[in-house]
Amino acid sequence: MKLTPVMEKYVLHWGEMGSRWGVNRTVAQIHALLYLAGKPLTADEIAETLGVARSNVSTSLKELQSWGLVKLLHVKGDRRDHFEALSDLWDTFFAIAENRKRRELDPTLTVLRECVLDGDEDESGPEVQRRIEAAAQFLERLLSWYDQMRRLPRPVLVKLLDLGAKVERLLSSKG
């Protein structure tokens, strides 16, 4: 597969953004390539297109599969594995959000709750305890909001995004 200049710019930028978000640059570039390709690609095609080692591609594809961002496909008449990225950006967003929640936010909330429970027996003082409780309450509220948002029908989510700051007027007029 040959990248056009626009595709190359997109893939390189997505790799850069991935590294800023704590994702390996090659993992992010492979995700971008598969998203733009519009067709399943083999690991060899990915390695050749991006100029990266086949072993790096294999490891990166496993990571992308673990996040639910890439699917393994089989093409009739071809014994090689083919890979395809989710084409729906909402599905991609929620796959990333759900994985980050599970890997980062859920364990953090568990520790915060433990700190709240252990706070009465700790010598850190009431101000430290108040701050930990505030952090736990904030994260609980945020995760509750996230759970509500991900259950909304997609058209409602789109309308909600389109509303943006106008939602403040709606809330102000109701109260």
C-alpha positions in Angstrom: 0.0 0.0 0.0 1.3 3.4 -0.9 0.5 6.4 1.4 -0.4 9.7 -0.2 1.1 12.8 1.3 -2.2 13.5 3.2 -2.4 9.9 4.5 1.3 10.1 5.6 0.7 13.3 7.4 -2.4 11.8 9.2 -0.5 8.6 10.2 2.5 10.5 11.4 0.4 13.0 13.4 -1.7 10.2 14.9 1.5 8.5 16.0 2.8 11.7 17.6 -0.5 12.2 19.4 -0.5 8.6 20.5 2.9 9.0 22.1 1.6 12.1 24.0 -1.3 10.1 25.3 1.0 7.3 26.5 0.5 5.0 23.6 3.5 3.6 21.6 4.0 5.7 18.5 4.0 2.6 16.2 0.8 1.3 17.7 -0.9 4.6 17.0 0.5 4.8 13.5 -0.8 1.3 12.7 -4.2 2.2 14.0 -4.2 5.3 11.8 -3.1 3.3 8.8 -5.8 0.6 9.3 -8.4 3.3 9.8 -7.5 5.1 6.6 -6.9 1.9 4.5 -10.6 1.1 4.3 -9.7 -2.5 3.7 -8.1 -5.3 5.7 -4.3 -5.3 5.6 -1.8 -8.1 6.4 1.0 -7.5 8.9 3.5 -7.6 6.1 1.6 -4.9 4.2 1.5 -2.8 7.4 5.3 -3.3 8.0 6.2 -2.4 4.4 3.9 0.6 4.3 5.1 2.1 7.6 8.7 0.9 7.3 8.7 -0.8 10.6 9.9 -4.3 11.7 7.4 -7.1 11.3 7.9 -8.1 14.9 6.9 -4.6 16.0 3.8 -4.7 13.8 2.8 -8.1 15.4 3.2 -6.8 19.0 1.4 -3.6 18.1 -1.5 -5.4 16.5 -1.9 -7.5 19.6 -2.1 -4.4 21.7 -4.7 -2.8 19.3 -6.7 -6.0 19.5 -6.6 -6.0 23.3 -8.1 -2.5 23.2 -10.8 -3.7 20.8 -9.7 -1.2 18.1 -8.6 -3.7 15.5 -10.2 -7.0 14.4 -8.5 -10.0 12.9 -10.1 -11.2 9.7 -9.6 -14.0 7.3 -9.9 -13.4 3.6 -11.1 -16.3 1.4 -8.3 -17.8 -0.6 -5.6 -16.2 1.6 -4.1 -18.0 4.5 -2.6 -14.9 6.1 -4.3 -12.9 8.9 -5.7 -9.6 7.9 -6.4 -6.7 10.2 -9.1 -4.0 10.1 -9.6 -1.0 12.4 -13.1 0.0 13.6 -14.5 2.3 11.0 -17.0 4.1 13.2 -15.4 6.9 15.2 -18.0 6.6 18.0 -17.1 2.9 18.5 -13.4 3.9 18.5 -14.0 6.6 21.0 -15.9 4.4 23.4 -13.5 1.5 23.0 -10.6 3.8 24.0 -12.7 5.4 26.8 -13.8 2.1 28.2 -10.3 0.7 28.2 -8.8 3.8 29.9 -11.6 3.7 32.5 -10.9 0.0 33.2 -7.1 0.4 33.3 -6.7 3.8 34.9 -9.8 5.2 36.5 -11.4 2.1 38.1 -8.2 1.2 40.0 -7.7 4.9 41.1 -11.3 5.0 42.5 -10.6 1.7 44.3 -7.5 3.3 46.0 -9.3 6.5 46.8 -12.1 4.6 48.5 -9.6 2.6 50.5 -7.9 5.8 51.5 -11.2 7.2 52.6 -11.9 4.1 54.7 -8.4 4.1 56.2 -8.4 7.9 56.8 -9.9 7.8 60.3 -7.0 5.7 61.5 -4.3 7.8 59.7 -2.4 10.7 61.1 -2.6 12.9 58.0 -5.3 15.1 59.4 -8.8 16.3 58.5 -7.7 18.5 55.6 -5.9 15.6 53.8 -8.9 13.4 54.5 -11.3 16.0 53.1 -9.2 16.3 49.9 -9.1 12.6 49.4 -12.9 12.3 49.9 -13.4 15.2 47.4 -11.2 13.4 44.8 -13.2 10.2 45.4 -16.5 11.9 45.0 -15.4 13.8 41.9 -14.2 10.6 40.3 -17.4 8.7 41.3 -19.5 11.5 39.7 -17.4 11.5 36.6 -17.7 7.8 36.1 -21.4 7.9 36.8 -21.8 10.5 34.1 -19.7 8.5 31.7 -21.8 5.4 32.3 -24.9 7.4 31.5 -23.4 9.0 28.4 -22.3 5.7 26.9 -25.8 4.3 27.2 -27.4 7.1 25.3 -28.5 6.5 21.8 -26.0 7.9 19.3 -28.4 10.5 17.8 -28.9 11.9 21.3 -25.1 12.0 21.9 -24.6 13.9 18.7 -27.3 16.4 19.7 -25.7 16.8 23.1 -22.4 17.5 21.5 -23.9 20.0 19.1 -25.6 21.8 22.0 -22.2 22.5 23.6 -22.4 25.5 25.9 -26.1 26.1 24.9 -26.9 23.5 27.5 -26.2 26.1 30.2 -29.1 28.2 28.8 -31.4 25.1 28.9 -30.5 24.4 32.5 -30.8 28.0 33.5 -34.3 28.4 32.0 -35.5 25.3 33.8 -34.4 26.3 37.3 
